[in-house]
Amino acid sequence: MMLDPEKKIAGILVPLFALRGKHDLGVGDTEALSEMIEWAAGNNFRAVQILPVNETGGDHSPYNVLSAFALDPATITTHPSWLPDLTPGDYRRITERRDLSALRSGPVDYAGVKALKRELLEAAWDRFRKGDGRSGRSKLFTQFLEQQDAWLPDYTLYRVLLESNNHAEDLSRWPLAQRNASSARVWLASLAVQEQEAV
């Protein structure tokens, strides 16, 4: 859309986490945003603006992000109609163990929503990895990894380190070998060697 400063338009600013959609699991997601855009267009709004959707730190503020590039996984629609590798059976099996009505009401339960979405995304990822590797989506995934090589390996390393340190965002509490990217790569490589030796 081309914006002309001489022409006024009406728009809506909305935080994505506040939207509720057809299949949301307690936080606004890509499907809810799509529904919002359709609603806005149908009501003569010409723009929908959202707050940042990058992966957030422990306080869940959209302005306290872990990465300038990575989207918050909680914003991904984790329904089989949107995730080709998530089967309806996996979705049912995983969501039946949660109180979805509690997740979908009241303030966002970030810990609950993120744990549920992570389990759903891991189930989809497991099925994707078990694919034969010849699908067009596998090639697209490989292209994505190549195109995002400037930030994705370091971000992935940071996420591994964050999980290894109980999600403590204060790096001064981490072991010295994990406090910068160079020494952390050496630490990670030593783990791989230890794992190979154990086999």
C-alpha positions as semicolon CSV with decimal commas, in nm:
position;residue;x (nm);y (nm);z (nm)
1;M;0,000;0,000;0,000
2;M;0,136;0,339;-0,096
3;L;0,076;0,603;0,169
4;D;0,025;0,961;0,056
5;P;0,083;1,219;0,332
6;E;-0,178;1,441;0,164
7;K;-0,453;1,183;0,209
8;K;-0,581;1,086;0,553
9;I;-0,670;0,727;0,626
10;A;-0,813;0,555;0,930
11;G;-0,624;0,270;1,092
12;I;-0,606;0,061;1,407
13;L;-0,314;-0,007;1,639
14;V;-0,345;-0,333;1,827
15;P;-0,102;-0,550;2,027
16;L;-0,106;-0,894;1,867
17;F;-0,115;-1,073;2,204
18;A;-0,452;-0,908;2,279
19;L;-0,631;-1,047;1,974
20;R;-0,840;-1,358;2,000
21;G;-0,903;-1,572;1,694
22;K;-1,076;-1,881;1,571
23;H;-0,811;-2,124;1,695
24;D;-0,612;-1,915;1,942
25;L;-0,468;-2,085;2,247
26;G;-0,470;-1,791;2,484
27;V;-0,264;-1,534;2,296
28;G;-0,314;-1,355;1,966
29;D;-0,141;-1,524;1,674
30;T;-0,098;-1,506;1,298
31;E;-0,447;-1,639;1,231
32;A;-0,603;-1,385;1,470
33;L;-0,407;-1,111;1,292
34;S;-0,536;-1,230;0,956
35;E;-0,892;-1,221;1,094
36;M;-0,830;-0,871;1,230
37;I;-0,707;-0,748;0,893
38;E;-1,019;-0,888;0,723
39;W;-1,241;-0,722;0,984
40;A;-1,059;-0,390;0,948
41;A;-1,085;-0,395;0,569
42;G;-1,455;-0,479;0,593
43;N;-1,504;-0,174;0,817
44;N;-1,316;0,069;0,591
45;F;-0,995;0,082;0,793
46;R;-0,697;0,106;0,560
47;A;-0,417;0,008;0,799
48;V;-0,358;-0,228;1,091
49;Q;-0,047;-0,159;1,297
50;I;0,082;-0,402;1,559
51;L;0,336;-0,377;1,839
52;P;0,666;-0,565;1,788
53;V;0,625;-0,943;1,764
54;N;0,987;-1,044;1,825
55;E;1,060;-1,310;2,085
56;T;1,039;-1,147;2,425
57;G;1,231;-1,185;2,748
58;G;1,088;-1,309;3,074
59;D;0,877;-0,998;3,134
60;H;0,695;-1,054;2,799
61;S;0,722;-0,687;2,706
62;P;0,718;-0,634;2,328
63;Y;1,001;-0,386;2,385
64;N;1,227;-0,631;2,573
65;V;1,318;-0,870;2,295
66;L;1,572;-1,150;2,275
67;S;1,630;-1,097;1,905
68;A;1,580;-0,824;1,648
69;F;1,491;-1,094;1,393
70;A;1,325;-1,393;1,562
71;L;0,950;-1,389;1,599
72;D;0,799;-1,494;1,928
73;P;0,691;-1,858;1,882
74;A;0,376;-1,782;2,082
75;T;0,253;-1,571;1,788
76;I;0,260;-1,867;1,547
77;T;-0,078;-2,025;1,483
78;T;-0,037;-2,382;1,601
79;H;-0,344;-2,544;1,448
80;P;-0,332;-2,825;1,189
81;S;-0,512;-2,602;0,939
82;W;-0,207;-2,372;0,944
83;L;0,081;-2,609;1,024
84;P;0,100;-2,880;0,755
85;D;0,312;-3,114;0,970
86;L;0,087;-3,098;1,276
87;T;-0,174;-3,371;1,249
88;P;-0,522;-3,331;1,397
89;G;-0,442;-3,633;1,616
90;D;-0,125;-3,474;1,756
91;Y;-0,313;-3,149;1,813
92;R;-0,592;-3,325;2,002
93;R;-0,354;-3,539;2,207
94;I;-0,148;-3,239;2,315
95;T;-0,429;-2,988;2,376
96;E;-0,649;-3,235;2,566
97;R;-0,394;-3,231;2,848
98;R;-0,445;-2,856;2,898
99;D;-0,732;-2,646;3,028
100;L;-0,791;-2,449;2,707
101;S;-1,085;-2,252;2,849
102;A;-0,861;-2,124;3,129
103;L;-0,584;-2,034;2,881
104;R;-0,831;-1,849;2,660
105;S;-0,985;-1,637;2,937
106;G;-0,844;-1,358;3,149
107;P;-0,492;-1,220;3,119
108;V;-0,244;-1,404;2,899
109;D;-0,084;-1,698;3,081
110;Y;0,247;-1,666;2,898
111;A;0,412;-1,964;3,065
112;G;0,114;-2,190;2,993
113;V;0,067;-2,070;2,635
114;K;0,437;-2,090;2,550
115;A;0,469;-2,441;2,694
116;L;0,166;-2,561;2,496
117;K;0,275;-2,397;2,172
118;R;0,627;-2,530;2,209
119;E;0,493;-2,884;2,245
120;L;0,276;-2,839;1,935
121;L;0,563;-2,689;1,735
122;E;0,795;-2,972;1,842
123;A;0,538;-3,230;1,730
124;A;0,515;-3,058;1,391
125;W;0,896;-3,033;1,370
126;D;0,935;-3,405;1,447
127;R;0,699;-3,496;1,162
128;F;0,870;-3,250;0,927
129;R;1,212;-3,404;1,003
130;K;1,077;-3,756;0,943
131;G;0,967;-3,653;0,593
132;D;1,157;-3,789;0,297
133;G;1,342;-3,460;0,237
134;R;1,232;-3,436;-0,125
135;S;0,934;-3,209;-0,069
136;G;0,937;-2,852;-0,189
137;R;0,899;-2,741;0,172
138;S;1,223;-2,916;0,271
139;K;1,403;-2,722;-0,002
140;L;1,239;-2,400;0,115
141;F;1,354;-2,472;0,470
142;T;1,712;-2,524;0,351
143;Q;1,692;-2,197;0,156
144;F;1,561;-2,021;0,467
145;L;1,858;-2,148;0,672
146;E;2,098;-2,025;0,405
147;Q;1,929;-1,685;0,369
148;Q;1,917;-1,626;0,746
149;D;2,273;-1,743;0,812
150;A;2,381;-1,395;0,928
151;W;2,180;-1,422;1,253
152;L;2,017;-1,764;1,293
153;P;2,320;-1,971;1,412
154;D;2,408;-1,718;1,685
155;Y;2,044;-1,686;1,790
156;T;2,011;-2,065;1,808
157;L;2,325;-2,085;2,019
158;Y;2,188;-1,816;2,250
159;R;1,859;-2,008;2,291
160;V;2,054;-2,325;2,380
161;L;2,257;-2,131;2,637
162;L;1,946;-1,965;2,777
163;E;1,777;-2,302;2,828
164;S;2,096;-2,451;2,973
165;N;2,095;-2,172;3,230
166;N;1,730;-2,204;3,340
167;H;1,623;-1,907;3,125
168;A;1,830;-1,663;3,333
169;E;1,868;-1,361;3,107
170;D;2,149;-1,212;3,319
171;L;2,463;-1,345;3,148
172;S;2,675;-1,269;3,454
173;R;2,505;-1,568;3,621
174;W;2,613;-1,804;3,342
175;P;2,936;-2,007;3,352
176;L;3,231;-1,809;3,212
177;A;3,264;-2,041;2,912
178;Q;2,912;-1,950;2,802
179;R;2,917;-1,571;2,836
180;N;3,029;-1,483;2,484
181;A;2,969;-1,639;2,145
182;S;3,330;-1,750;2,081
183;S;3,379;-1,938;2,406
184;A;3,023;-2,072;2,392
185;R;3,092;-2,229;2,052
186;V;3,397;-2,403;2,200
187;W;3,184;-2,523;2,493
188;L;2,916;-2,654;2,255
189;A;3,175;-2,832;2,041
190;S;3,317;-2,999;2,353
191;L;2,969;-3,131;2,435
192;A;2,942;-3,282;2,087
193;V;3,282;-3,452;2,132
194;Q;3,177;-3,588;2,473
195;E;2,855;-3,722;2,323
196;Q;3,044;-3,898;2,042
197;E;3,290;-4,049;2,288
198;A;3,003;-4,178;2,501
199;V;2,857;-4,363;2,201
